[in-house]
Amino acid sequence: MSVERHELLQEDVGAYLLGALEESERDRFEAHLNECPVCSDEADLLRTAVQALPRSVMPVPSPAGLKTSLMAVVQAEVRERDRASARRFRPVAWTTERLKRSAAALGRRPGLAMAAASVVLLAGVVTGAAGLYAIETATDEQPQRQASSRTIVAKFDKTRVPLGSGSLVLPPDRENGAVLRVHGLRPLEQGSVYQVWLKRGGETISQSLFTVGEDGDGAAAVADDLEGADAVVVTREPAGGAKAPSENSILTVAL
Amino acid sequence: MRLVQEGHPRAFELLYDRHGGAAFSLAYRMVGNRVTAEDVSQEAFLSIWRSKARYQPDRGSVRTWVLGIVHHRAIDALRRNLVHEKRRSSAEGIEERHEAPEREQTDVEAARREEARHVRDALENLPEEQTRVIELAYFGGFSHSQIAEMLQMPIGTVKGRMRLGLEKLRKGLKEKVA
C-alpha cells in the first residue's frame, strides 16, 4: 500500500459507510480497505455511528394490514413448500397403484402386460422389503386453463402485490366496458384508494376507484369503450383519485 | 434467528413483532409516504424470509441487521421511484418529517422513543453542516456528488464533513453511554 494512495482515499471512509460513493469509487475504496489497516480500523470504528442512525428515527405506528399481508404470503409459501415436499416423497404404494392401472390398461397386449406385471412385482418387493419412499417422477396435471374469449388474466407486480390475482371480464361486445375483479390486494389505509385506468395510444384515462375488503377482494368497472384500447391498469392514489397515475401500475391487463 | 433461517413461520412472526415497527418507521422516514414505506418493509421482511438471509451475530444485533436490510431496500425504492425527484426539489423531505402522534405507549415503545431521543441528541450536537450531509446521504440516499451539487460545495468538503461528523457522532454516543 502506498502512502499516496492512502492519503488520496482516506477521506472517502465516511461517504463509503453512508453509501454515498459512486459504484466505481466504492469498488476502489473496498480494494483499499483490504490492504490498509489504518482505514480498515477507522471504518470499523465509524460503522458504529452509522449503525446508530436508524435508531434516531422516532417510531411511527405501522399499518395493521402490513403484518396480515406479510404473514399471508409466508403461510402461502409454507403450504406450497409442504405440497412440493409431499409431491417429491410419496409412498411407493401410491406408485404401485398407478403401475397396476397401467398394467391393466396394457392387458390386451400380452408382451407389454408381462413386462408391466414384472415392474409391479418388483415395486411390491421393494415396498415390502425396505418400506422405502420413491421419488414421484410423474408430472403433475397441468393447471386447468381458465382463459375464455371474454376473460383476460391480470398481470401483477409481484414485488408489491405478492398474492395478487384477478381478471378482466369483457362483455360479448367490447363497447359496453368491462368488470375488473381482483383478489389478494392489501386493504389500503384510510385516505388511499385503488384507481383503474384505461390506456389507449398515448392517453391514460381514469375509469373508476375502488377499495378492497379485509379479505383482499374487490371489483371495479371499466366504463369506457375498450375498442382500440391497449391496457387496463391499476395504481394506488389518494382518496378521490388522481388526474394521472402517480406510480407504476400494480396490475396490468393487456388488451 | 436459527428458527427463522430454517423457515419456521412462527419464529419469523416473532421477528416481525419485535422489529417490524422500527423497520416501518425507518422506511417511512426515508421514503416519506406510508404506501411506499409499507412496500419497502414488506420487501425487506420477505427477503429475510425467502433468502433465509444469514445473520452474523459478530456484526451487530438482530435489529441492526434488519434495519440495514430495510435501509438498502428504501434506497432502492428512492432510486427507482419518482420520490427522489420530488424530494430533490425541496430539502424538507430530508428533515425529520414526522413526530408520531401522542398516544398510549407500551414500555417497549417508550424505550424506543428514549433511544431515538438519545441518538438524535447526539446527532443534533454535531455542527449543522455535518448533520446535513450525513442525513442527506443516509436517509435521502443521495451520493456525495449529488449532495455537493445540492449544497453547492466541493465534493472534497462533503466527504470531509461526512467523515468528521461520523467521528463526532461516535464519540458523542460513547460519552452518553459512559
Boltz contact constraints between the chains, C-beta under 6 A:
constraints:
  - contact:
      token1: [A, 11]
      token2: [B, 159]
      max_distance: 6.0
  - contact:
      token1: [A, 11]
      token2: [B, 160]
      max_distance: 6.0
  - contact:
      token1: [A, 13]
      token2: [B, 163]
      max_distance: 6.0
  - contact:
      token1: [A, 14]
      token2: [B, 162]
      max_distance: 6.0
  - contact:
      token1: [A, 14]
      token2: [B, 163]
      max_distance: 6.0
  - contact:
      token1: [A, 14]
      token2: [B, 166]
      max_distance: 6.0
  - contact:
      token1: [A, 15]
      token2: [B, 144]
      max_distance: 6.0
  - contact:
      token1: [A, 15]
      token2: [B, 159]
      max_distance: 6.0
  - contact:
      token1: [A, 15]
      token2: [B, 162]
      max_distance: 6.0
  - contact:
      token1: [A, 18]
      token2: [B, 137]
      max_distance: 6.0
  - contact:
      token1: [A, 18]
      token2: [B, 138]
      max_distance: 6.0
  - contact:
      token1: [A, 18]
      token2: [B, 162]
      max_distance: 6.0
  - contact:
      token1: [A, 20]
      token2: [B, 137]
      max_distance: 6.0
  - contact:
      token1: [A, 20]
      token2: [B, 143]
      max_distance: 6.0
  - contact:
      token1: [A, 20]
      token2: [B, 144]
      max_distance: 6.0
  - contact:
      token1: [A, 22]
      token2: [B, 143]
      max_distance: 6.0
  - contact:
      token1: [A, 46]
      token2: [B, 166]
      max_distance: 6.0
  - contact:
      token1: [A, 48]
      token2: [B, 170]
      max_distance: 6.0
  - contact:
      token1: [A, 49]
      token2: [B, 166]
      max_distance: 6.0
  - contact:
      token1: [A, 49]
      token2: [B, 169]
      max_distance: 6.0
  - contact:
      token1: [A, 49]
      token2: [B, 170]
      max_distance: 6.0
  - contact:
      token1: [A, 51]
      token2: [B, 60]
      max_distance: 6.0
  - contact:
      token1: [A, 51]
      token2: [B, 64]
      max_distance: 6.0
  - contact:
      token1: [A, 52]
      token2: [B, 119]
      max_distance: 6.0
  - contact:
      token1: [A, 52]
      token2: [B, 173]
      max_distance: 6.0
  - contact:
      token1: [A, 53]
      token2: [B, 138]
      max_distance: 6.0
  - contact:
      token1: [A, 54]
      token2: [B, 26]
      max_distance: 6.0
  - contact:
      token1: [A, 54]
      token2: [B, 67]
      max_distance: 6.0
  - contact:
      token1: [A, 55]
      token2: [B, 115]
      max_distance: 6.0
  - contact:
      token1: [A, 55]
      token2: [B, 119]
      max_distance: 6.0
  - contact:
      token1: [A, 56]
      token2: [B, 116]
      max_distance: 6.0
  - contact:
      token1: [A, 56]
      token2: [B, 119]
      max_distance: 6.0
  - contact:
      token1: [A, 56]
      token2: [B, 120]
      max_distance: 6.0
  - contact:
      token1: [A, 56]
      token2: [B, 123]
      max_distance: 6.0
  - contact:
      token1: [A, 57]
      token2: [B, 25]
      max_distance: 6.0
  - contact:
      token1: [A, 57]
      token2: [B, 26]
      max_distance: 6.0
  - contact:
      token1: [A, 57]
      token2: [B, 29]
      max_distance: 6.0
  - contact:
      token1: [A, 58]
      token2: [B, 99]
      max_distance: 6.0
  - contact:
      token1: [A, 58]
      token2: [B, 100]
      max_distance: 6.0
  - contact:
      token1: [A, 58]
      token2: [B, 116]
      max_distance: 6.0
  - contact:
      token1: [A, 59]
      token2: [B, 21]
      max_distance: 6.0
  - contact:
      token1: [A, 59]
      token2: [B, 25]
      max_distance: 6.0
  - contact:
      token1: [A, 59]
      token2: [B, 100]
      max_distance: 6.0
  - contact:
      token1: [A, 59]
      token2: [B, 109]
      max_distance: 6.0
  - contact:
      token1: [A, 59]
      token2: [B, 112]
      max_distance: 6.0
  - contact:
      token1: [A, 60]
      token2: [B, 25]
      max_distance: 6.0
  - contact:
      token1: [A, 60]
      token2: [B, 28]
      max_distance: 6.0
  - contact:
      token1: [A, 60]
      token2: [B, 98]
      max_distance: 6.0
  - contact:
      token1: [A, 60]
      token2: [B, 100]
      max_distance: 6.0
  - contact:
      token1: [A, 62]
      token2: [B, 20]
      max_distance: 6.0
  - contact:
      token1: [A, 62]
      token2: [B, 21]
      max_distance: 6.0
  - contact:
      token1: [A, 62]
      token2: [B, 24]
      max_distance: 6.0
  - contact:
      token1: [A, 63]
      token2: [B, 38]
      max_distance: 6.0
  - contact:
      token1: [A, 66]
      token2: [B, 38]
      max_distance: 6.0
  - contact:
      token1: [A, 70]
      token2: [B, 42]
      max_distance: 6.0
  - contact:
      token1: [A, 70]
      token2: [B, 45]
      max_distance: 6.0
  - contact:
      token1: [A, 74]
      token2: [B, 9]
      max_distance: 6.0
  - contact:
      token1: [A, 74]
      token2: [B, 12]
      max_distance: 6.0
  - contact:
      token1: [A, 74]
      token2: [B, 49]
      max_distance: 6.0
  - contact:
      token1: [A, 78]
      token2: [B, 9]
      max_distance: 6.0
  - contact:
      token1: [A, 160]
      token2: [B, 39]
      max_distance: 6.0
  - contact:
      token1: [A, 189]
      token2: [B, 34]
      max_distance: 6.0
  - contact:
      token1: [A, 236]
      token2: [B, 35]
      max_distance: 6.0
